[in-house]
Amino acid sequence: MHKLQMVDLKRQYQKIKSEVDTAIQHVIVNTAFIGGPDVHAFAKEIAEYIGVKHAIPCANGTDALQIALMALGLQPGDEVITPSFTYMATVEVVLLLRLTPVFVDVDEDTFTMNLDSLKNAITDKTKAIIPVHLYGQSANMEPLLAIANEHNIPVVEDNAQAIGGTYTFSDGRTAKTGSMGVISCTSFFPSKNLGGYGDGGAMFTNDDALADKLKMIANHGQKVRYYHEMVGCNSRLDTIQAAILRIKLRHLDEYCAARSSAADYYDNAFKNNPKITTPFRAGYSKHVFHQYTLKLNGVDRDAVNLALADRGVPSMIYYPVPCHKQKMVTDLTSQAFQLPVTDMLQDMVISLPMHTELTEEELRFIVENVLAVVNG
């Protein structure tokens, strides 16, 4: 059996090696390393996949979030609502732009933004809402968008962990995650469901004017070279990464299906264990399992994490310190946030290996060891 990895990118690459190697070689031979044809082709292809008019590639997912907030014209002191139970990059860009983060709680089952907490957090200073589709589970976008629209607040989707997911509205309409906000952002970090072989990100929108602004900001604030109309930054997707991502985009649905199959195996193995709560699958969306994250009940989660490592089973804790408790934030805000579900989850969650190459032998080994450790 292979040495277990949280994400096994080597075996995934081996399956598409000829396609990827040919694409990389083509870029090298043509020497269009920045802004080459593959960048434009990838932007078109992923926009079609997501179901939006515009995709604007950039250097990474964090830049995507920052550029999105810049494009909305937010001013220092404006409030941006975001869950605390997420990776710090979501909040970091808010702080970099001298905006004020307002943290809300998440649902205990989906780990995504709690709508009552959202309603209570809205003030006349609220200028953006950033729902995070966490671990591959979409936030409940239909009522969330209704709340945002009622207050005329733009929604910026953080879709870094759920690309390929689908949301179903109450009238039966479906939409890809990343197509429902005014702007949405994603990351192509190698471990993502659609990951490159280096950094990368993208922004998506159906608004023509916003698309132009996003492109300008990502390109030093210029439409025409050397004519800078606004303050921008330098954030671009390299052509080699775009060429790789074009190949992997064609396999994305296949990759999501493989992750779902592994999740089914885990679910079936753990379903009757009172000490383990398996990931919730909301009826309104298709979970794409960027992570397979358990809640452990009445068990020392940190001890389980260490014991699994001793047995050759990798596991990860996403996230041991929620954003509202990070020193970066506590030094910058005097506001005390009461987020009981977030505080509870930080001590309960643990993620198991989840990737496209997991075999039944590997899954069986992981499950046997998790049950042995959890059951003592």
N, C-alpha and C positions, 0 to 999 in steps of 0.2 A: 504494500500500500504506500502511496506517496506520503511524504511528510505533509501534514495538514496545514493549510493556510486559511486565514480569514477570507482572503480573496486570492485565487490562483490565476494570475494573469499570464503566467508562462504557458500553461496548458491551453488557455484560451487562444493565445497567439499562435501556438503550433497548429491549431485547426484552420486558421485563416492566413497562415504564413505566406503562402505564395501570392495571395491577393495583396497583402500589406507590403511585402517586399517589392513587388512590382510597382505599387503606387508610390512608395518612397523613392525608388530608383528613378521613376519618371520625373519627380520633382527635382531631384539632384541633377539629372541630365539637362533639364530645362532651366535650372538655376533661378526660378521665380520663387525665391524663398519667402518673400513678404508680399502679401496681397496677390498671390498667384491665382490662376484659374480655378484651382481646387477650393480656394476660400469662397469664391463667388458661387461655385456649384454647390458646395456644402450648405451655404446660407439658404439657397433656393430649396434644396432637398429637405432640410430640416424644417423650414417654414411650412412646406407642404405636409410633412409628417405631423407636425404639431397642429396644423390647421389654422395658421395665421398668415397675414399678408407679408409681414416683415420679420426676418431674423437677422440680428446684427452680431456677428461673432466678436469676441474680445479675448483678452489674455487669460482670464480666470473668472470663477464665479463671484468672488468678492468684488472685483472690478465691475462686474455686471450689476450688482446691487448698488454700488456707489454711483455709477453712471446713471442708473435708473432714477435715483433720488435727485441727482443733479438736474436731470432733464425735467423733472417735475417742478423745478424752481423753488424748492423749499428754502426757507431762510433760517439762520441761527435762532434757536429757541423753539422752533416749530416741533410739535410732538409727533412721534412715529410709534405706533403700537405694534408690538411684536411679542410672540411667546418667549418666555425665558428658557423653556426647555428646547434648546436648539444649539447648534454650533455658534461660537462667538462671532464669526464673521458677519452674521446677520445684524448684530448689534454694533460691531466695530465700525461699519461704514456710517451708521447713524452718528456715532461719536466723532468720527473724523470730519464730518460735515458740520459739526457743532450744533446738531439737532438734539432733541431730548428724547431718549428712549423711554417708553412707557410699557412696562412688562405686564402681560396677562397670563392667566393660568391656562392649562391644557385639560382636555378630557382625559379621564383615567383610562378609558378603553382605547381611543384612537391616538393619543399622545399629541393631538393637534389642537389648534386654538379653540378655547372654550368660548362659546358665543355669549353667555351671560357675563363672563369676565370682560369680554370685548365691549359689550354695551356699557358696562359700568365705567370703562376707562376712557370713553370718548368725551372730549371737552371741545370748547371753541378753538383750542390750539391744535387739535388733531388734524394733521395734514396728509397723513398716509397710514395705511395699514399693510403690514407684511405678514400674511399667513405663510406658515412653513409646512410643506407636505413632507412629513417626517418619516424616515425609515422605509419609504415607498408607499405610505398611506396618504391619500389626498385629504386635505382639510375639507370640511363640509361647506363647499363654496356657495351653494345656492342661497341659504339664509345669510351667510356672511356677506355676500355681494348685496343682498337686500338691505342689510344694516348699513353698509358703506354708501350705497346709493341714496338712502334716506337722508344721510348727513352730507352727501356730496363729497365723499372722501375717496381718493384714488386708492386702488388695491394693487400692490406689487407682489406677485406670487414668487416665493422662493421655492423653485422646483428642482433644486440641486439633487434631491434624493428620490424623486418620483417620476423622472422622465420615462415615458412609455405608459404611464398610468392613464386611466380613463375615469371621468366623472359622469354620472347619470343624473340628470335633472328630473324633477317630479313629473314633468310632462313627457318623459321618455327620451328627450334629446340627450345626446352624449357629447362630451368634449374632452380633449386631451388635457391632462394637467399641463399648465403653462400656456393655455390659450384663453383663460377666463379673466385675468386681471387686465388693467390698463396697460401694464408692462409685466412681463414675467422674466425671471432670470434662472439660469442654470449653470452648472459647472461640468466640465469634462475632465476633472481630476481622474487619474487612471483607475481608481477603485469604483467609480460611479457605474451605474448600469450602462451608460454610454460614456465610456472613458477613453481618453487619448493615451498617448505614450509620453505625456508631459502635461503641462498646464494648458487650460483652455476654458472658455466660457462663452455664453451668448445671452442676448436679450431678445425678447419677442414682443411684438405689438401689432395691433390692427390699425393704429392711428398713424396716418401718413406724416403728419407734422412731427409727432413724437419720434417716429423712426428717423427722420432727417436730423433731429436734434441729438438723438442717441449716437448716430453715426459721426456727427460733428464732434461731440464731446470726446468720443473714443479716439478721435484723430486730431488732437491738439486744438479742438474748437474751430476747425477749418472745413469748408466745403471745397474751396479752391486752394491749391498748395500755396503757402506763404501768406494767405489772407485769413487771419484768425478773427472770428466774429465773437467768440466767447471763450471763457476759461475752460479748458478741457484737460485731457490727459493723453497718455500714449498707451493704448491698450488694444492689442491686436492678436488674432489667432494666426500662428505661423502656418505657412502653406503645407509643410510636412504633417502637422497635426490635423489640418483640414482633410488632407488626403487619406490619412488613417481613419478619421472619423466618418468619412464617406463610406468606407468599407464597413465599419462597425455599425453604422446606422442601418444598413441593409440587413443586419443580423439582430437588431434590437428586439424585435418581437419574439424571436427565437430565444434570445437571452432571458427576456422576462418570463417566458414560459418555463424555461429550465429552472429559474429561481422559484417560480410558483410550485413546480413539482417537488423541489427540495423542501419547500415550506409545508406542503401537504404531508410529506413523510414525517417531518418533525411534529406537526400537529397531531397526527395519528398516534405517534409514540408517546406524547406527553398528555393527551387529552384527559386521561382519568387520574392524573396525579394532582392531589389537592395542593401540593407545594409549588406547582408550576401553573402560571397562566400564560397561554400561548397568545400570539399576536391577534388582535381583533381585526376582523375583515368587515369593514362597514358596507352595508348593502348599497350605498350610493356610489361606490367606487370600486375600481379594480386595483388591488394592492399589488405592487411590483417588487416588493421585498428587496430594497436596497440593503436593509439589514433584517435579520430575523431576531427579534428582541423579545425576550421572556420577562415576565415579572415573577420574582421568587417570593413566596408567601411564608413568613415565619422561618426563613433561612438566612444565614449570614452570607450575603451576596459576595462580599469581598473574599471570604474564605473559599467559596465555591470557585471563584475566579482563579485563585492560586492553586487549588487542588486540581482543577482541570488542566492547568499548565503543566503540573507535575505528571499528568497522565498523557501528555502529548496532544491535548485538545486546546487549540487557541480560543480565546474568548475576549470580548472587549466590553467596556463600560462606556456607553454614550448616553448621558454625560454626567460625570461624577459631581461636578459643580455647575449648577445652572447659572445662566447669565447674570441674573440679578444679585448673585452672591459673589461674583468675580471682583477682584480688587480693582480692576480697570473701571468698573462701574461704581462701586461703593465710594471710591475717592472723588467721583464726579457728580454724584447726586445725593441729596439729603432725603429723598423720598424713600419711605419704607414700603416694600411691596409684600402683600400677604398672598402667597401662592401655595396653598396647602397641598394640592395635587402634585405640583412640580417638586415641592420639598419631599414628598413621599416617594415619588418615582426615582429621585436621585439615589436612593438607597436600595431600590428593588430591581432595577433593570439590568439585564446582562444579554449581550448579543453573541450568537453562535456563528460559526463559519457559514457564509452564504455567498455563493458564486455559481457560475454557469457550468462548472466542470465537476461538481460533486457527484460521486458514484454512490451506488447503494451500499457498497462495502464501507465507504467512508462515513456515510450517514449512520449506518448501523453502529459503527465504532463510536461516533460522537454521542449518539443517543444512549448507548449502554453506559458510557462513562458519566454522562450528565446525570442519569438516573441513579447510578451508584453513589455519586458524590452528594446529590441532593437528598437521597433517602438515608444516607449515613450508613 
